[in-house]
């Protein structure tokens, strides 16, 4: 349990165990909210509860409320180990594999008469019993907990159906005629009353248990990644740091840093914690945290943020925040709070079961009473009632979600779209607004040379060759962009002599006997050079468009202006248009300056732009849009997008981005272009439609056979055929997703 103090009460965080579906989370939430002064939000995916409670409330009271509801509440570990998250999935995997190995021969023996050797039914019993009892134990336990609290879910229906099928099979084998040598299930389809003591339904009990376990296993695998974004954020920071002690550098773990410590950051190193520069000057690449595509020049007195990268010179920084007070730690908290506060997505099967289960139970009781009132034998009455429960057992319903999800996710992987779980699909249907990060999402996220404007009499190739030579010696991202373009266009670059990196201004050196300057206009002022004519117009136009202009001079005159910018991805404009076709309103959200954002938005066709926002502001923007009644999808790739991705109704993370953003999102776009986002939303919606269709037809076959069961006309082969045909229909319907085509094809 983690407790955070607030001015009016406090927020208590509980780790919840024992939940099997979203309805469990809703039940716990209702119980907690009944406590006076408490407002609770329970998240099934992260298995945590955020509880706003009065200061005088003992947190143990909240634990007792959860336990009284039939679930567990515990103190979460500060840094959960991977093994803890892996345990539920691994345990389910063992049950699934064991149940699958035992169920296959049971189903084959029941459905293929030629395989029904003497005493085959007893072999089926031996194989099916561990599946129903051991494999289905989590389902039976969950059904019991739900029934104790007056609720019915998929677990209730599966548990009742499988136990009824297994119990009736035991009765038929031990007390009826099904255990006799030579007993077979004849391959006939007749609607007639027969001796139910000749029939066994072990294949139904085993197969349904295995199918449901398969769905639960895939769901658990998705859930085990819920904490990965937080672990990735914690791993993002520097592991150790060179602290100044009595004028000497001493390397210590970052965790031992204290406020006021002075530490050294060399070029290429991560800044260990939030602080203020005391000595030196450099360019700091903060794009992962802030979204700024252009590195920020810093010098004495400037604030720097932990986990950003020093791209230039040596810095001496004084620590102002450490540990939980840093911006990185605050972002981790925002991600976790956004995940926990996410709207609950009720599993479709549970919603169906909540209605279907009471109806089936009521129909079974009515059948029993009806037969008894009609004066029929007790055996016949119980046979018809149990038959109602058996035919209602959701064999195809157990397949409906996992098969569609398996085919849909498989097709998505081929198209560069990874869907993290069935709970994601429900979110895609109501989305009406898509918020797009700029850097790395709409644009490439890398500085590139986009134009070279030369003074009269200067050749482009010559200017680029000289600029590339002097910039090649610098580690600055803008310098690297110029040098890379020069090498690609002009070939091998000449050597540079007397190179010097001028902090915050640019570089200088001697190339082919020429004294060269490259950098900001302020650098020219120091040398008494003036910018006018074509280069001046080029510089003004570039800066008006939000691009970076690098002035190049040699031998006492300005020779060229090189324009560097973060370029728009080739597919972005087409993707924006197709997102509009899906009924979505695009919004550009970025930490970059307004001029850059407006220029990019105009290029790709976005009308609404929100620029110059910090990571916390991105979350607030998403919350504001949600508060206006909009259902928001967020597409991003950086650490600064992680909390907003988690807060959004649907988070789409670019696979080319950071691990933190990928884990915080619901859908991962491996291809790294916005057309993949279009495919992701289309495929998710198609998959959800398929699941809904599967659910309808799975129930339709069961409901159609219910009158036959209630009338005592349930032939075992009709029951088996109905189960098999509904399952085949569900599988076939799901396989249609393989024909899904990408918009890029």
C-alpha positions in Angstrom: 0.0 0.0 0.0 1.3 3.4 -0.9 -0.1 6.5 0.8 0.2 10.0 -0.7 -0.8 13.0 1.5 -3.0 15.7 0.2 -4.4 18.9 1.7 -7.9 17.4 1.9 -7.4 13.8 2.7 -5.0 11.3 1.1 -4.8 8.8 -1.7 -4.3 5.2 -0.7 -3.1 2.7 -3.3 -4.0 -1.0 -2.8 -2.8 -4.0 -4.7 -5.8 -6.2 -5.4 -5.6 -10.0 -6.0 -8.3 -12.5 -7.0 -10.0 -10.6 -9.8 -10.9 -12.6 -12.8 -12.7 -10.1 -15.0 -13.7 -6.4 -15.2 -16.9 -7.1 -13.2 -14.8 -8.1 -10.3 -13.1 -4.7 -10.4 -16.5 -3.0 -10.5 -17.7 -5.0 -7.5 -14.7 -4.0 -5.4 -15.1 -0.4 -6.5 -18.7 -0.4 -5.4 -17.8 -1.9 -2.0 -15.1 0.6 -1.4 -17.2 3.6 -2.4 -19.8 2.6 0.2 -17.3 3.5 2.9 -18.0 7.0 4.2 -15.8 9.7 2.7 -14.2 7.2 0.2 -13.9 7.6 -3.5 -12.3 4.6 -5.2 -11.2 3.6 -8.7 -10.2 0.0 -9.3 -8.4 -1.0 -12.5 -8.6 -4.7 -13.6 -5.6 -4.4 -15.9 -3.1 -3.1 -13.4 -4.8 -4.9 -10.4 -4.6 -1.7 -8.3 -7.1 0.5 -6.6 -6.6 4.3 -6.1 -8.7 5.3 -3.1 -9.2 8.9 -2.0 -9.8 8.6 1.8 -10.2 10.9 4.8 -7.1 11.4 6.9 -8.6 9.7 9.9 -9.5 6.5 8.1 -7.3 3.5 8.9 -6.1 2.0 5.6 -6.6 -1.4 7.2 -10.3 -0.8 7.0 -10.0 -0.6 3.2 -8.1 -3.9 3.2 -10.9 -5.5 5.2 -13.6 -4.2 2.9 -11.9 -5.8 -0.1 -11.3 -9.1 1.7 -15.0 -9.1 2.9 -15.9 -8.9 -0.8 -14.0 -12.1 -1.4 -10.8 -10.7 -2.9 -7.3 -9.9 -1.5 -5.7 -6.6 -0.8 -2.0 -6.4 -0.1 0.9 -4.0 0.2 2.4 -3.7 -3.3 6.2 -4.0 -3.6 7.9 -0.7 -4.3 9.6 -2.1 -7.4 7.7 -5.2 -8.5 9.8 -8.0 -9.8 9.2 -9.5 -13.2 8.6 -12.9 -11.6 5.6 -11.5 -9.6 3.9 -10.4 -12.8 4.8 -13.5 -14.6 3.3 -16.0 -12.0 -0.4 -15.8 -13.0 0.4 -16.2 -16.7 2.9 -19.1 -16.0 0.4 -20.9 -13.8 -2.3 -20.6 -16.4 0.1 -21.8 -19.1 0.7 -25.0 -17.1 -3.0 -25.6 -16.7 -3.7 -24.8 -20.3 -1.0 -27.2 -21.7 -2.0 -30.0 -19.4 -5.7 -29.5 -20.2 -5.0 -29.4 -23.9 -3.0 -32.6 -23.9 -5.8 -34.4 -22.0 -8.7 -32.9 -23.8 -7.8 -33.7 -27.4 -8.1 -37.5 -27.0 -11.4 -37.1 -25.1 -12.9 -35.0 -27.9 -11.7 -37.4 -30.6 -13.1 -40.4 -28.8 -16.5 -38.8 -28.3 -16.8 -37.4 -31.9 -15.3 -40.2 -34.0 -17.3 -43.4 -33.5 -14.7 -45.5 -35.2 -12.3 -44.7 -32.3 -14.7 -45.9 -29.6 -13.1 -49.1 -28.5 -14.3 -51.2 -25.6 -14.3 -49.2 -22.4 -13.3 -46.1 -24.2 -15.7 -44.2 -22.0 -13.7 -45.0 -18.9 -10.5 -43.8 -20.5 -12.3 -40.6 -21.3 -13.3 -40.2 -17.7 -9.7 -40.7 -16.5 -8.5 -38.0 -19.0 -11.3 -35.5 -18.5 -11.4 -35.5 -14.7 -8.1 -33.7 -14.2 -9.1 -31.1 -16.8 -12.5 -30.3 -15.1 -11.2 -30.4 -11.5 -7.5 -29.2 -11.8 -7.6 -27.2 -15.0 -10.9 -25.6 -14.3 -10.2 -24.8 -10.6 -9.6 -21.1 -11.1 -13.0 -20.9 -13.0 -14.9 -22.8 -10.3 -13.3 -20.7 -7.5 -14.2 -17.4 -9.3 -17.7 -18.7 -9.9 -18.2 -19.4 -6.2 -16.9 -16.0 -5.2 -19.2 -14.3 -7.7 -22.2 -16.4 -6.6 -21.6 -15.6 -2.9 -22.0 -11.9 -3.9 -25.0 -12.4 -6.1 -23.2 -12.0 -9.5 -23.1 -14.1 -12.6 -20.2 -14.0 -15.1 -18.6 -16.1 -17.8 -17.0 -18.1 -15.0 -20.4 -18.9 -13.5 -21.8 -20.2 -16.8 -18.6 -22.2 -17.6 -18.4 -23.7 -14.1 -22.0 -24.7 -14.0 -22.0 -26.1 -17.5 -18.8 -28.1 -17.2 -19.7 -29.5 -13.7 -23.2 -30.4 -14.9 -21.8 -32.2 -17.9 -19.2 -34.0 -15.8 -21.6 -34.9 -12.9 -24.2 -36.3 -15.4 -21.5 -38.3 -17.1 -20.4 -39.7 -13.8 -24.0 -40.6 -13.0 -24.5 -42.3 -16.4 -21.2 -44.2 -16.1 -21.7 -45.4 -12.5 -25.4 -45.7 -12.1 -26.7 -45.8 -15.6 -25.9 -47.8 -18.7 -23.1 -45.7 -20.2 -20.5 -47.7 -18.4 -21.4 -51.0 -20.0 -18.8 -52.7 -22.3 -19.3 -51.8 -25.9 -21.2 -48.5 -25.3 -20.9 -46.1 -28.2 -22.2 -42.7 -29.2 -23.9 -43.6 -32.6 -23.5 -41.1 -35.4 -27.2 -40.4 -35.8 -29.2 -37.1 -35.8 -32.7 -37.8 -34.5 -34.9 -35.8 -32.3 -36.5 -38.2 -29.9 -36.7 -39.1 -26.3 -34.2 -41.7 -25.2 -32.5 -43.1 -22.2 -30.3 -40.3 -20.9 -28.4 -42.7 -18.7 -26.7 -43.9 -21.9 -25.1 -40.5 -22.7 -21.9 -38.9 -21.4 -20.7 -35.4 -22.0 -17.1 -35.6 -20.9 -15.9 -34.0 -24.2 -18.0 -30.9 -23.5 -16.7 -30.5 -20.0 -13.0 -30.9 -21.1 -13.2 -28.9 -24.3 -15.0 -25.9 -22.8 -12.6 -25.8 -19.9 -9.6 -25.8 -22.2 -11.0 -23.1 -24.5 -11.7 -20.8 -21.6 -8.3 -21.4 -20.2 -6.7 -20.4 -23.5 -8.6 -17.1 -23.5 -7.6 -16.4 -19.9 -3.9 -17.2 -20.7 -3.7 -14.8 -23.5 -5.4 -12.1 -21.4 -2.9 -12.8 -18.5 0.0 -12.4 -20.9 -1.3 -9.0 -21.8 -1.8 -8.0 -18.2 1.7 -9.0 -17.1 3.1 -6.1 -19.1 1.0 -3.6 -17.2 4.0 -2.5 -15.0 6.6 -2.7 -17.7 6.2 1.0 -18.6 7.0 2.0 -15.0 10.1 -0.3 -14.8 11.3 1.1 -18.1 11.0 4.7 -16.8 13.0 3.8 -13.7 15.7 2.2 -15.9 15.9 5.3 -18.2 17.9 7.4 -15.7 21.7 7.2 -15.3 23.0 4.4 -13.1 26.0 6.2 -11.7 27.4 9.7 -11.6 30.8 11.5 -11.2 30.4 13.6 -8.1 33.0 16.3 -7.2 34.5 15.7 -3.8 37.3 18.1 -2.7 38.0 18.9 -6.3 38.2 15.3 -7.4 35.7 13.2 -9.3 34.3 10.3 -7.4 31.9 7.9 -9.2 28.9 6.8 -7.1 25.5 5.2 -7.7 22.9 7.8 -8.7 20.7 6.7 -5.8 23.3 8.2 -3.4 23.1 11.7 -4.8 21.9 14.4 -2.5 20.5 17.8 -3.1 23.4 20.3 -3.4 25.9 17.8 -4.8 27.9 19.0 -7.7 28.5 16.4 -10.5 30.2 16.2 -13.9 28.4 15.3 -17.1 30.7 14.5 -20.1 29.6 14.6 -23.8 27.3 11.7 -24.6 26.4 11.0 -20.9 23.0 11.2 -19.4 22.4 13.9 -16.8 22.0 12.0 -13.5 19.2 14.1 -11.9 17.5 17.5 -12.1 19.8 20.4 -11.4 21.3 23.7 -12.4 24.4 24.2 -14.6 27.2 25.8 -12.7 30.1 25.5 -15.2 30.4 24.8 -18.9 28.1 25.0 -21.9 26.5 22.4 -24.1 23.5 21.3 -26.2 21.2 19.0 -24.3 19.0 16.5 -26.2 15.8 16.5 -24.2 13.6 15.2 -27.1 12.7 12.0 -25.2 11.3 13.9 -22.3 10.0 17.2 -23.8 9.4 16.4 -27.4 11.6 19.3 -28.6 13.3 18.1 -31.8 16.0 20.8 -31.6 18.6 20.3 -28.8 18.5 23.0 -26.1 21.6 25.1 -25.5 22.5 25.4 -21.8 25.0 27.4 -19.8 25.7 28.5 -16.3 22.4 29.2 -14.4 20.2 27.1 -16.8 18.1 24.2 -15.4 18.6 20.7 -16.7 16.5 17.6 -16.3 17.6 14.1 -15.3 17.8 11.4 -18.0 18.4 13.9 -20.8 21.6 13.5 -22.8 24.5 15.9 -22.9 25.2 16.2 -26.7 28.0 18.8 -26.5 30.6 20.0 -24.0 31.5 19.2 -20.4 29.0 20.4 -17.7 29.2 20.7 -14.0 25.7 20.5 -12.5 24.4 21.2 -9.0 21.6 18.7 -8.0 18.3 20.4 -7.1 16.0 17.4 -7.0 16.8 13.7 -6.3 14.8 10.5 -6.1 11.0 10.9 -6.1 11.3 14.7 -6.6 12.7 14.5 -10.1 10.7 15.1 -13.3 11.4 11.5 -14.3 9.9 10.2 -11.1 6.9 12.5 -11.4 6.3 11.2 -15.0 6.4 7.6 -13.6 3.7 8.5 -11.1 1.6 10.2 -13.9 1.8 7.0 -16.0 0.7 4.8 -13.1 -2.1 7.2 -12.1 -3.3 7.4 -15.7 -3.3 3.6 -16.0 -5.2 3.2 -12.7 -7.7 5.8 -13.5 -8.6 4.5 -16.9 -12.2 3.8 -17.7 -13.1 0.2 -17.0 -13.8 -2.0 -20.1 -16.3 -4.7 -19.2 -15.6 -8.0 -20.9 -18.3 -8.7 -23.5 -18.6 -12.3 -22.4 -19.3 -11.3 -18.9 -22.0 -8.8 -20.0 -23.7 -11.6 -22.0 -23.3 -14.1 -19.1 -24.8 -11.7 -16.6 -28.1 -12.0 -18.6 -27.7 -15.4 -20.0 -26.8 -17.3 -16.8 -29.8 -16.3 -14.7 -32.1 -17.1 -17.7 -30.5 -20.6 -18.2 -30.7 -21.4 -14.4 -34.3 -20.3 -14.3 -35.2 -22.3 -17.4 -33.5 -25.4 -15.9 -35.5 -25.0 -12.7 -38.7 -24.5 -14.6 -38.0 -27.6 -16.7 -37.5 -29.6 -13.5 -40.7 -28.3 -11.9 -42.6 -28.7 -15.1 -41.8 -32.3 -15.6 -42.5 -33.1 -11.9 -45.8 -31.3 -12.0 -46.7 -33.2 -15.2 -46.2 -36.4 -13.2 -43.1 -37.6 -15.0 -40.5 -39.7 -13.2 -37.9 -37.8 -11.2 -35.1 -39.3 -13.3 -36.6 -37.9 -16.5 -37.2 -34.5 -14.9 -33.6 -34.3 -13.7 -32.4 -35.5 -17.1 -34.2 -32.7 -18.9 -33.0 -30.0 -16.4 -29.4 -31.1 -16.6 -29.7 -31.3 -20.4 -30.7 -27.6 -20.4 -27.5 -26.7 -18.4 -25.3 -28.8 -20.7 -26.6 -27.4 -24.0 -26.2 -23.9 -22.6 -22.5 -24.5 -21.8 -20.7 -22.0 -24.0 -18.3 -24.1 -26.0 -18.4 -21.7 -28.9 -18.6 -18.7 -26.6 -15.3 -19.8 -25.1 -13.8 -19.7 -28.6 -15.5 -16.5 -29.7 -13.0 -14.0 -28.2 -9.7 -16.0 -28.3 -10.0 -17.2 -31.9 -10.9 -13.7 -33.3 -8.2 -12.1 -31.2 -5.6 -14.7 -32.3 -6.4 -14.3 -36.0 -6.8 -10.5 -35.6 -3.5 -10.0 -33.7 -1.7 -12.4 -36.1 -2.9 -10.4 -39.1 -2.0 -7.2 -37.2 1.5 -8.4 -36.6 1.9 -9.0 -40.3 0.8 -5.4 -40.9 3.0 -3.9 -38.2 0.2 -3.6 -35.6 0.4 -5.3 -32.1 -2.9 -5.5 -30.2 -2.2 -6.0 -26.4 -5.4 -7.6 -25.4 -9.2 -8.0 -25.9 -9.9 -5.1 -23.6 -8.3 -2.8 -26.1 -10.8 -3.5 -28.8 -13.8 -2.1 -27.1 -12.1 1.3 -26.9 -11.7 1.7 -30.7 -15.4 1.8 -31.5 -16.2 5.0 -29.7 -13.1 7.0 -30.6 -13.9 10.3 -32.2 -10.7 12.4 -31.6 -7.1 11.4 -32.3 -4.3 13.4 -30.6 -1.0 13.2 -32.4 2.4 13.8 -31.0 4.6 15.7 -33.5 8.2 14.6 -33.0 8.7 11.0 -34.1 5.1 10.4 -34.9 4.0 12.9 -37.6 7.7 13.9 -38.3 10.8 11.6 -38.4 12.2 12.9 -35.1 15.6 13.4 -36.7 17.2 16.7 -37.8 17.9 16.7 -41.5 19.3 19.2 -44.0 16.4 20.5 -46.1 17.9 23.5 -48.0 21.1 25.2 -48.9 20.8 28.9 -49.9 24.1 30.4 -51.2 25.3 33.9 -51.8 26.0 35.1 -55.4 28.9 33.3 -57.0 29.0 30.4 -54.5 28.3 26.9 -55.7 26.0 24.8 -53.5 28.3 21.8 -53.6 31.3 23.8 -52.5 29.4 25.4 -49.6 28.0 22.1 -48.5 31.5 20.4 -48.7 33.1 23.1 -46.5 30.2 23.2 -44.0 30.2 19.4 -43.7 33.9 19.4 -43.1 33.8 21.8 -40.2 30.6 20.4 -38.7 31.9 16.8 -38.9 34.1 17.5 -35.9 31.1 18.5 -33.7 28.8 16.2 -31.8 25.9 18.5 -31.9 22.8 16.9 -33.6 22.4 19.8 -36.0 26.1 19.5 -36.9 25.7 15.8 -37.5 22.7 16.4 -39.8 24.8 18.8 -42.0 27.8 16.5 -42.0 25.8 13.5 -43.0 24.0 15.3 -45.8 27.4 16.7 -47.1 29.0 13.2 -47.1 26.0 11.8 -49.0 26.0 14.6 -51.6 29.7 15.5 -52.1 31.5 12.4 -51.0 34.6 12.3 -48.7 35.0 15.5 -46.8 38.3 17.5 -46.4 40.1 17.6 -43.1 39.6 20.4 -40.7 42.4 22.2 -38.7 42.3 24.4 -35.6 38.8 23.3 -34.9 37.0 24.9 -32.0 33.5 24.4 -30.5 32.1 27.8 -29.5 29.6 27.2 -26.7 26.0 28.2 -27.7 27.2 29.8 -31.0 28.6 27.3 -33.4 32.0 26.0 -34.6 35.1 27.4 -36.4 38.0 25.8 -38.1 40.3 25.9 -41.1 39.3 23.9 -44.3 41.4 23.9 -47.4 43.3 27.0 -46.0 40.1 28.9 -45.4 39.0 30.2 -42.0 35.4 28.9 -41.7 32.6 29.9 -39.3 29.3 28.0 -39.0 26.6 28.7 -36.5 24.2 31.3 -35.3 24.0 34.9 -36.6 25.4 36.0 -33.2 28.7 34.3 -34.1 29.0 36.5 -37.2 28.5 39.7 -35.1 31.6 38.7 -33.0 33.6 38.7 -36.2 32.1 41.9 -37.6 30.4 40.1 -40.4 27.0 41.2 -41.7 24.1 39.0 -43.0 22.3 40.5 -46.0 20.9 39.7 -49.4 19.8 36.2 -50.4 21.3 34.5 -47.2 19.4 37.0 -44.9 16.1 36.3 -46.7 16.7 32.6 -46.5 17.4 32.8 -42.8 14.3 34.8 -42.1 12.1 32.5 -44.2 13.5 29.4 -42.4 12.9 30.8 -38.9 9.4 31.9 -39.8 8.6 28.3 -40.8 10.0 27.1 -37.5 13.2 25.7 -39.0 16.8 26.1 -37.8 19.1 28.3 -39.9 22.9 27.8 -39.8 25.0 30.6 -41.3 28.2 29.7 -43.1 31.1 32.2 -43.6 34.7 32.0 -44.8 37.4 34.4 -45.7 35.5 37.3 -44.1 32.2 37.0 -45.9 28.9 35.2 -45.5 28.7 32.5 -48.1 25.5 30.4 -47.4 22.6 29.6 -45.1 22.0 25.9 -44.4 18.4 25.1 -43.3 17.9 22.1 -40.9 14.6 20.8 -39.7 12.7 17.8 -38.4 11.0 16.5 -41.6 7.4 15.3 -42.0 7.1 11.5 -42.7 6.1 10.8 -46.3 2.9 9.0 -45.2 1.7 11.4 -42.6 -0.6 13.6 -44.9 -2.3 10.5 -46.4 -2.8 9.0 -42.9 -4.4 12.2 -41.6 -6.8 12.2 -44.4 -7.7 8.5 -43.8 -8.2 9.2 -40.1 -10.7 11.8 -41.0 -12.5 9.2 -43.2 -12.8 7.0 -40.1 -14.7 9.8 -38.4 -11.8 11.0 -36.3 -10.8 14.6 -35.6 -7.0 15.0 -35.6 -5.3 17.3 -33.0 -1.5 18.0 -33.1 0.0 18.1 -29.6 3.6 18.9 -29.0 6.2 20.3 -26.7 7.8 22.1 -29.7 7.4 25.8 -30.3 4.2 27.1 -32.0 5.9 28.2 -35.3 7.2 24.6 -35.9 4.0 23.0 -34.9 1.8 25.3 -37.1 4.1 24.6 -40.1 3.9 20.9 -39.7 0.1 21.0 -39.1 -0.4 23.0 -42.3 1.7 20.6 -44.3 -0.3 17.5 -43.2 -3.7 19.0 -43.0 -4.4 19.3 -39.2 -6.6 22.3 -38.1 -6.2 22.1 -34.3 -2.7 22.6 -32.8 -1.6 22.6 -29.2 2.0 23.5 -28.8 4.7 24.2 -26.2 3.3 21.8 -23.6 5.2 19.9 -21.0 4.5 16.2 -20.3 2.1 16.9 -17.4 0.3 19.3 -19.7 -0.2 16.6 -22.3 -2.1 14.5 -19.7 -4.2 17.5 -18.8 -5.0 18.2 -22.5 -6.2 14.6 -22.9 -8.3 14.9 -19.7 -9.8 18.2 -20.9 -10.9 16.6 -24.2 -12.4 13.7 -22.3 -14.1 16.1 -20.0 -15.7 17.7 -23.1 -17.3 14.3 -23.8 -14.8 13.2 -26.4 -13.4 9.7 -26.7 -9.7 10.2 -27.2 -7.0 8.2 -29.0 -3.4 9.3 -28.5 -0.5 8.5 -30.8 3.0 9.0 -29.5 6.5 7.7 -29.3 8.5 9.4 -26.5 8.8 9.2 -22.8 6.9 12.5 -22.6 4.0 10.8 -24.3 3.8 7.8 -21.9 1.4 9.3 -19.3 -0.9 10.8 -22.0 -0.9 7.4 -23.8 -2.0 5.7 -20.6 -4.6 8.4 -19.9 -6.2 8.3 -23.3 -9.1 6.0 -24.0 -6.9 4.3 -26.6 -3.1 4.6 -26.7 -1.3 3.9 -29.9 2.5 3.9 -29.4 5.0 4.0 -32.3 7.3 0.9 -32.2 10.2 3.1 -33.3 9.9 5.0 -30.1 10.9 4.4 -26.5 10.1 1.3 -24.5 8.2 3.4 -22.0 5.8 4.7 -24.6 5.4 1.3 -26.2 4.4 -0.3 -22.9 2.1 2.6 -21.9 0.1 2.2 -25.2 -2.7 -0.2 -25.9 -1.7 -0.7 -29.5 1.9 -0.8 -30.8 2.6 0.4 -34.4 5.7 -1.5 -35.4 6.0 0.2 -38.8 6.5 3.6 -37.3 4.3 5.5 -39.7 0.8 6.9 -39.2 -0.7 4.7 -41.8 -0.2 1.9 -39.3 -2.4 3.9 -36.9 -5.1 3.8 -39.5 -4.7 0.1 -40.0 -4.7 -0.4 -36.2 -8.0 1.3 -35.6 -9.6 -0.4 -38.7 -8.3 -3.8 -37.7 -9.3 -3.4 -34.0 -12.8 -2.4 -35.0 -13.1 -5.3 -37.4 -11.9 -7.7 -34.8 -14.4 -6.4 -32.3 -17.2 -6.8 -34.8 -16.1 -10.3 -35.4 -16.1 -11.1 -31.7 -19.6 -9.7 -31.4 -20.8 -11.8 -34.3 -19.1 -14.9 -32.8 -20.9 -14.2 -29.5 -24.3 -13.9 -31.3 -24.0 -17.1 -33.2 -22.5 -19.0 -30.3 -25.5 -18.1 -28.2 -27.9 -18.6 -31.1 -27.0 -22.3 -31.5 -27.3 -22.8 -27.7 -30.7 -21.0 -27.5 -32.1 -22.9 -30.5 -31.3 -26.2 -28.8 -32.7 -25.2 -25.4 -36.3 -26.0 -26.2 -35.2 -29.5 -27.3 -33.4 -30.0 -24.1 -36.3 -28.8 -22.0 -38.6 -31.1 -23.9 -36.4 -34.1 -23.1 -35.5 -34.5 -26.8 -31.8 -33.9 -26.6 -30.0 -36.5 -28.6 -26.3 -36.7 -27.6 -25.2 -36.5 -31.3 -27.4 -33.4 -31.8 -25.9 -31.8 -28.8 -22.4 -32.7 -29.9 -23.1 -31.6 -33.5 -24.5 -28.3 -32.3 -21.4 -27.7 -30.2 -19.1 -28.7 -33.0 -20.9 -26.7 -35.7 -21.1 -23.6 -33.6 -17.4 -23.9 -32.8 -16.6 -24.4 -36.5 -18.7 -21.4 -37.4 -16.9 -19.2 -34.8 -13.5 -20.4 -36.0 -14.4 -19.8 -39.7 -15.8 -16.4 -39.0 -12.6 -15.5 -37.2 -10.5 -16.7 -40.0 -12.1 -14.1 -42.3 -9.9 -11.5 -40.5 -6.9 -13.0 -42.4 -8.3 -11.2 -45.5 -8.0 -7.8 -43.9 -5.9 -5.4 -46.1 -3.8 -2.5 -45.2 -4.5 1.0 -46.5 -0.9 1.1 -47.7 -1.3 -1.9 -49.9 
